[in-house]
């Protein structure tokens, strides 16, 4: 079976039935659109669920707003006022600007799909400006705190088996040492891990099914080897590298809870999450003269503009140093 076909089947299996607020012809096109996103755009099942949920919310509002589930023909006749009414209703329900922006992006993606396939044009969605969202800068950890996160002695008082402490330390070390997303670290398999002192790179599977090569420090490889040695479960080459207490794939939530305990021990703020270790990787590289284009490749960002946010973080850090140390500041 080809990769494209298997992705299409996976996308189709992740499509959930839309509520009665979607007319049959609209529901059919939503299903086709989600399969297209999974097969052609290579979106993950979680992303597809989010897109379906957002479009479902839009259609549910229109069904109530217009007095019935809109058909494809009726969708093409909605006005900018209808879209603004939807946004106002979501705002009143407590939705943030970021949530609204994402919902509109999903609805617009569906509208573009309809237009490309000759199913009508929903011009009103393009006529309404998306809400402005205040940019929030990543909050990296200090280098000393990021390093401490990977030390097992910090958790010496916990009643946990040594292999679990070794597992958590190795996984968190990958987030900081190689800049991995948590999903990328938990997606690794034993066959992906080189033996210590034989290689200094990993091939990881990132967003959109794209692979990239990332550096891995010898001490991190030794931490992974130590975890694999202590792990009481068999770790076949094609199985998940990191496993839970019962031997199944490790849940991201376990690493999140681990970070909660560690930040409590170190007195760190709530922003010290697993993803903050990835932010720390990028920020610390930039602070030491790392090339922005190289950091983009290491992080697996599709656009350099996504990586450029770390330049703002570094500027903030420099200004803070100036304010705290200059005699006249």
C-alpha positions as CSV (number, residue, x, y, z in Angstrom):
1,X,0.0,0.0,0.0
2,X,1.4,3.4,-0.9
3,X,2.1,6.0,1.7
4,X,-0.4,8.4,0.1
5,X,-3.2,5.7,0.2
6,X,-2.4,4.7,3.8
7,X,-2.5,8.4,4.9
8,X,-5.8,8.8,3.2
9,X,-7.2,5.8,5.0
10,X,-5.8,7.0,8.3
11,X,-7.4,10.4,7.7
12,X,-10.7,8.8,6.8
13,X,-10.7,6.7,10.0
14,X,-10.1,9.9,12.1
15,X,-13.2,11.6,10.6
16,X,-16.0,11.7,13.1
17,X,-19.6,12.1,12.1
18,X,-20.7,15.7,12.0
19,X,-23.7,16.8,14.1
20,X,-27.2,17.4,12.5
21,X,-26.1,21.1,12.0
22,X,-24.4,20.0,8.8
23,X,-26.6,19.3,5.8
24,X,-25.9,16.0,4.0
25,X,-24.1,17.7,1.0
26,X,-22.0,19.8,3.4
27,X,-21.1,16.8,5.6
28,X,-20.0,14.9,2.6
29,X,-17.7,17.7,1.5
30,X,-16.3,18.1,5.0
31,X,-15.4,14.4,5.0
32,X,-13.7,14.8,1.5
33,X,-11.8,17.8,2.8
34,X,-10.5,16.1,5.9
35,X,-9.3,13.1,3.8
36,X,-7.6,15.6,1.4
37,X,-5.8,17.3,4.3
38,X,-4.6,14.0,5.7
39,X,-3.5,12.5,2.3
40,X,-2.3,15.6,0.4
41,X,-1.3,18.0,3.2
42,X,-0.1,15.2,5.5
43,X,-1.8,16.6,8.6
44,X,-1.8,14.5,11.7
45,X,-5.0,12.9,13.1
46,X,-5.0,15.4,16.0
47,X,-4.8,18.4,13.6
48,X,-7.7,16.9,11.5
49,X,-9.8,16.5,14.7
50,X,-9.1,20.2,15.5
51,X,-10.1,21.3,12.0
52,X,-13.3,19.2,12.0
53,X,-14.2,20.6,15.5
54,X,-13.7,24.2,14.3
55,X,-15.7,23.8,11.2
56,X,-18.4,21.9,13.1
57,X,-18.7,24.9,15.5
58,X,-19.1,27.3,12.6
59,X,-21.8,25.1,11.0
60,X,-23.6,24.6,14.3
61,X,-23.8,28.4,14.7
62,X,-25.0,28.9,11.2
63,X,-27.7,26.3,11.7
64,X,-29.1,28.2,14.7
65,X,-28.4,31.6,13.2
66,X,-30.2,30.8,9.9
67,X,-32.9,28.5,11.2
68,X,-31.6,25.3,9.7
69,X,-28.6,23.3,8.7
70,X,-27.0,25.3,5.7
71,X,-26.6,23.5,2.4
72,X,-23.7,24.2,0.0
73,X,-25.9,26.7,-1.8
74,X,-26.8,28.5,1.4
75,X,-23.1,28.6,2.5
76,X,-22.3,30.5,-0.6
77,X,-24.9,33.1,0.3
78,X,-23.8,33.9,3.9
79,X,-22.7,37.5,4.5
80,X,-19.8,39.1,6.4
81,X,-22.4,40.1,9.0
82,X,-23.1,36.4,9.5
83,X,-19.4,35.7,10.1
84,X,-19.1,38.6,12.5
85,X,-22.1,37.3,14.4
86,X,-20.4,34.0,14.7
87,X,-17.3,35.7,16.0
88,X,-19.3,37.7,18.5
89,X,-21.1,34.6,19.8
90,X,-17.7,32.8,20.3
91,X,-16.3,35.8,22.1
92,X,-19.4,35.9,24.4
93,X,-18.8,32.2,25.0
94,X,-15.3,33.0,26.3
95,X,-13.2,32.1,23.2
96,X,-9.8,33.9,23.0
97,X,-8.6,35.7,20.0
98,X,-6.2,32.9,19.2
99,X,-9.0,30.3,19.4
100,X,-11.1,32.5,17.1
101,X,-8.3,32.9,14.6
102,X,-7.7,29.2,14.5
103,X,-11.5,28.5,13.9
104,X,-11.6,31.0,11.1
105,X,-8.5,29.5,9.5
106,X,-10.2,26.1,9.5
107,X,-13.4,27.5,8.0
108,X,-11.4,29.3,5.3
109,X,-9.5,26.2,4.5
110,X,-12.8,24.3,4.0
111,X,-14.1,27.2,1.9
112,X,-11.0,27.1,-0.4
113,X,-11.5,23.4,-0.8
114,X,-15.1,23.9,-1.9
115,X,-14.1,26.6,-4.4
116,X,-11.3,24.5,-5.9
117,X,-13.6,21.6,-6.4
118,X,-16.4,23.7,-8.0
119,X,-18.8,23.4,-5.0
120,X,-19.3,27.1,-4.5
121,X,-17.5,30.1,-3.1
122,X,-17.9,31.3,0.5
123,X,-16.7,34.8,-0.1
124,X,-17.9,36.2,3.3
125,X,-15.1,34.3,5.1
126,X,-12.4,36.1,3.2
127,X,-14.1,39.5,3.7
128,X,-13.9,39.4,7.4
129,X,-10.6,40.2,9.1
130,X,-9.3,37.7,11.6
131,X,-8.9,39.0,15.2
132,X,-5.6,40.4,16.2
133,X,-3.6,38.2,18.6
134,X,-1.0,39.5,20.9
135,X,2.3,37.7,20.2
136,X,3.7,35.9,23.2
137,X,7.3,35.2,23.3
138,X,8.6,31.7,24.3
139,X,9.8,31.4,27.8
140,X,13.0,29.5,27.9
141,X,14.7,28.2,31.1
142,X,18.1,29.4,32.3
143,X,20.8,27.1,31.1
144,X,21.6,25.9,34.7
145,X,17.9,25.0,35.3
146,X,17.6,23.2,31.9
147,X,20.6,21.1,32.7
148,X,19.3,20.2,36.2
149,X,16.0,18.9,34.7
150,X,18.0,15.9,33.3
151,X,19.7,14.9,36.6
152,X,18.2,11.9,38.3
153,X,19.5,12.9,41.7
154,X,17.0,15.8,41.8
155,X,14.3,13.1,42.2
156,X,16.2,10.9,44.7
157,X,13.4,11.3,47.3
158,X,10.7,9.9,45.0
159,X,9.5,6.4,45.4
160,X,10.1,5.4,41.8
161,X,11.9,2.6,40.1
162,X,15.4,3.5,38.8
163,X,14.5,2.7,35.2
164,X,11.6,5.2,35.3
165,X,13.9,8.0,36.6
166,X,16.5,7.1,33.9
167,X,13.7,7.1,31.3
168,X,12.4,10.5,32.2
169,X,15.9,12.0,32.4
170,X,16.8,10.6,28.9
171,X,13.6,11.9,27.4
172,X,13.9,15.4,28.8
173,X,17.6,15.5,27.8
174,X,16.5,14.9,24.2
175,X,14.1,17.9,24.4
176,X,16.8,20.2,25.6
177,X,19.9,18.7,24.0
178,X,18.5,18.1,20.5
179,X,15.5,20.6,20.5
180,X,12.9,17.9,19.9
181,X,9.2,18.3,20.2
182,X,7.8,16.0,22.8
183,X,5.9,14.0,20.1
184,X,9.2,13.6,18.2
185,X,11.0,12.2,21.3
186,X,8.2,9.8,22.1
187,X,8.1,8.8,18.4
188,X,11.6,7.5,18.4
189,X,12.3,3.7,18.2
190,X,15.3,1.7,19.5
191,X,16.5,1.2,15.9
192,X,16.8,5.1,15.6
193,X,19.3,5.3,18.4
194,X,23.0,4.9,17.6
195,X,25.2,3.3,20.1
196,X,27.2,5.7,22.3
197,X,30.4,7.0,20.6
198,X,29.4,5.6,17.1
199,X,27.4,8.6,15.8
200,X,26.4,12.1,16.9
201,X,23.1,12.5,15.0
202,X,19.5,11.3,15.0
203,X,16.9,11.1,12.3
204,X,13.6,12.2,13.7
205,X,10.1,12.3,12.2
206,X,8.6,15.8,12.6
207,X,5.5,17.6,11.7
208,X,3.9,16.8,8.4
209,X,5.7,13.5,8.2
210,X,9.0,15.3,7.4
211,X,12.3,13.8,8.6
212,X,15.3,15.8,9.7
213,X,18.7,15.1,11.1
214,X,19.5,16.5,14.6
215,X,22.6,16.4,16.7
216,X,22.7,14.3,19.8
217,X,25.3,14.7,22.5
218,X,27.3,11.6,23.6
219,X,26.2,12.0,27.2
220,X,22.5,11.9,26.0
221,X,23.2,8.7,24.1
222,X,24.7,7.2,27.2
223,X,21.6,8.2,29.2
224,X,19.4,6.5,26.7
225,X,21.6,3.4,26.8
226,X,21.4,3.4,30.6
227,X,17.6,3.6,30.4
228,X,17.4,0.8,27.9
229,X,19.6,-1.4,30.1
230,X,17.5,-0.8,33.2
231,X,14.1,-1.1,31.4
232,X,12.3,-4.3,32.5
233,X,10.5,-4.6,29.2
234,X,11.7,-5.9,25.9
235,X,12.3,-3.0,23.4
236,X,12.1,-4.4,19.9
237,X,13.8,-2.3,17.2
238,X,10.5,-1.1,15.7
239,X,8.7,-0.5,19.0
240,X,8.5,2.8,20.9
241,X,11.8,3.6,22.6
242,X,10.1,5.2,25.7
243,X,7.5,3.0,27.4
244,X,5.3,3.5,30.4
245,X,5.1,1.7,33.7
246,X,3.1,-1.1,32.1
247,X,5.2,-1.4,29.0
248,X,2.9,0.5,26.6
249,X,4.0,3.7,24.7
250,X,4.8,6.5,27.1
251,X,2.1,9.2,27.3
252,X,3.2,12.8,26.9
253,X,1.2,13.5,30.1
254,X,3.8,11.5,32.1
255,X,6.6,13.8,31.0
256,X,4.4,16.9,31.7
257,X,3.8,15.6,35.3
258,X,7.5,14.9,35.6
259,X,8.2,18.5,34.7
260,X,5.7,19.7,37.2
261,X,7.5,17.9,40.0
262,X,10.9,19.1,38.8
263,X,9.9,22.8,38.6
264,X,8.5,22.5,42.1
265,X,11.9,21.2,43.3
266,X,13.7,24.0,41.5
267,X,11.3,26.8,42.3
268,X,10.5,27.4,38.6
269,X,7.4,29.1,37.2
270,X,4.5,27.2,35.5
271,X,6.0,28.1,32.1
272,X,8.7,25.5,32.7
273,X,7.0,22.8,30.6
274,X,8.6,20.1,28.3
275,X,8.1,22.4,25.3
276,X,10.1,25.1,27.2
277,X,13.1,22.8,27.0
278,X,12.9,23.1,23.2
279,X,12.6,26.9,23.5
280,X,15.7,26.8,25.7
281,X,17.6,24.8,23.1
282,X,16.9,27.4,20.4
283,X,17.5,30.4,22.7
284,X,20.7,29.2,24.2
285,X,22.1,28.3,20.7
286,X,21.2,31.8,19.5
287,X,22.8,33.4,22.5
288,X,26.1,31.7,21.8
289,X,26.2,32.8,18.3
290,X,24.2,30.1,16.5
291,X,23.1,30.9,12.9
292,X,19.4,31.5,12.7
293,X,19.1,29.5,9.5
294,X,20.9,26.5,11.0
295,X,18.6,26.7,14.1
296,X,15.6,26.7,11.8
297,X,16.8,23.4,10.3
298,X,17.5,21.9,13.7
299,X,14.0,22.8,15.0
300,X,12.3,21.6,11.8
301,X,10.5,24.9,11.2
302,X,9.0,25.2,7.7
303,X,9.4,29.0,7.8
304,X,12.3,31.2,9.0
305,X,9.8,33.7,10.4
306,X,8.8,31.1,13.0
307,X,12.4,30.8,14.1
308,X,12.9,34.5,14.2
309,X,10.8,34.9,17.3
310,X,13.8,33.7,19.2
311,X,15.7,36.8,18.2
312,X,13.1,38.8,20.2
313,X,13.7,36.5,23.2
314,X,17.4,37.1,23.0
315,X,17.0,40.8,22.7
316,X,14.8,40.8,25.8
317,X,17.5,38.9,27.6
318,X,20.2,41.4,26.6
319,X,18.0,44.3,27.7
320,X,17.4,42.7,31.0
321,X,21.1,42.2,31.6
322,X,21.7,45.8,30.7
323,X,19.0,47.0,33.1
324,X,20.3,44.8,35.9
325,X,24.0,45.6,35.5
326,X,24.6,49.0,34.0
327,X,25.5,51.5,36.7
328,X,23.1,54.2,35.3
329,X,20.3,51.9,34.4
